[in-house]
Amino acid sequence: MINEFMKKWAEALRSGEFKQTTGALKKGNQHSASYCCLGVARELFPDKINKERGEGILDQESLAVLGISDDEQQTLIDMNDNENKSFKQIADYIEFEIGFEE
């Protein structure tokens, strides 16, 4: 079921406000930053999503906030880094695949 964090995250991915990158949660500085889809979530909720358990991989506590599993995180990483899906396509997946799972 979609939660408020997931909803705001999907909205941000569609907003056009964030430039997309691969291979890291965030690249660049404040004025020229680019993000992977998980990096956008971290940028939106820095008090709740602020730990990694490996480069570009969010920890269990952060995943719980977003309402996603390890497998779903890996799918999102693959969509962003390997399949070159747009943020809009990733937002659709978050809302319509992850968000509506029972």
C-alpha positions as CSV (number, residue, x, y, z in Angstrom):
1,M,0.0,0.0,0.0
2,I,1.3,3.4,-0.9
3,N,2.4,5.6,2.1
4,E,2.9,9.3,2.3
5,F,6.6,9.1,1.9
6,M,6.2,7.0,-1.3
7,K,3.6,9.4,-2.7
8,K,5.8,12.4,-2.1
9,W,8.8,10.6,-3.6
10,A,6.9,9.6,-6.7
11,E,5.7,13.2,-7.1
12,A,9.2,14.5,-6.8
13,L,10.5,12.1,-9.4
14,R,7.9,13.4,-11.8
15,S,8.5,17.1,-10.9
16,G,11.4,17.7,-13.3
17,E,13.2,19.3,-10.3
18,F,15.8,16.6,-10.0
19,K,18.4,15.7,-12.7
20,Q,19.0,11.9,-13.0
21,T,22.3,10.1,-12.7
22,T,23.5,6.5,-12.3
23,G,25.9,4.7,-10.0
24,A,25.5,6.9,-6.9
25,L,22.7,8.3,-4.7
26,K,24.0,11.8,-5.5
27,K,26.7,13.3,-7.7
28,G,27.9,16.9,-7.8
29,N,27.3,19.8,-5.4
30,Q,24.2,21.7,-4.4
31,H,24.2,23.8,-7.5
32,S,24.8,21.1,-10.1
33,A,23.6,17.9,-8.3
34,S,22.2,14.8,-10.0
35,Y,20.5,11.9,-8.3
36,C,19.5,8.3,-8.7
37,C,15.9,7.5,-7.8
38,L,16.9,6.5,-4.3
39,G,18.9,9.7,-3.9
40,V,15.8,11.7,-4.6
41,A,14.1,10.0,-1.6
42,R,17.1,10.7,0.6
43,E,17.1,14.4,-0.5
44,L,13.4,14.7,0.3
45,F,13.6,13.1,3.7
46,P,17.1,13.7,5.1
47,D,16.0,13.2,8.8
48,K,14.4,9.8,8.0
49,I,16.6,8.5,5.2
50,N,20.2,9.2,6.0
51,K,22.1,5.9,6.2
52,E,23.5,3.6,3.6
53,R,24.7,0.0,4.1
54,G,26.8,0.2,1.0
55,E,27.5,2.7,-1.7
56,G,24.1,3.6,-3.3
57,I,22.2,1.2,-1.1
58,L,19.8,2.4,1.6
59,D,19.8,0.7,5.0
60,Q,16.8,-1.3,6.4
61,E,15.5,1.6,8.5
62,S,15.3,3.9,5.4
63,L,13.6,1.2,3.3
64,A,11.0,0.8,6.1
65,V,10.3,4.5,5.9
66,L,9.7,4.3,2.2
67,G,7.8,1.1,2.4
68,I,10.0,-0.9,0.1
69,S,11.8,-4.2,0.5
70,D,15.4,-5.1,-0.4
71,D,14.2,-6.8,-3.6
72,E,12.2,-3.7,-4.5
73,Q,15.2,-1.5,-3.8
74,Q,17.3,-3.7,-6.1
75,T,14.7,-3.4,-8.8
76,L,14.7,0.4,-8.6
77,I,18.5,0.4,-8.8
78,D,18.4,-1.8,-11.9
79,M,15.7,0.4,-13.5
80,N,17.7,3.6,-12.8
81,D,21.2,2.3,-13.5
82,N,21.0,-0.5,-15.9
83,E,17.7,-0.2,-17.8
84,N,17.9,3.6,-18.2
85,K,14.3,4.1,-17.1
86,S,13.2,7.8,-16.7
87,F,12.2,9.1,-13.3
88,K,8.6,9.2,-14.6
89,Q,8.8,5.5,-15.4
90,I,10.3,4.8,-12.0
91,A,7.6,6.9,-10.3
92,D,4.9,4.9,-12.1
93,Y,6.5,1.6,-10.9
94,I,6.6,2.9,-7.3
95,E,3.0,3.9,-7.4
96,F,1.4,1.3,-9.5
97,E,3.5,-1.8,-8.7
98,I,5.0,-1.3,-5.3
99,G,2.3,0.9,-3.9
100,F,-0.5,-1.4,-4.7
101,E,1.0,-4.6,-3.5
102,E,-1.0,-6.3,-0.8
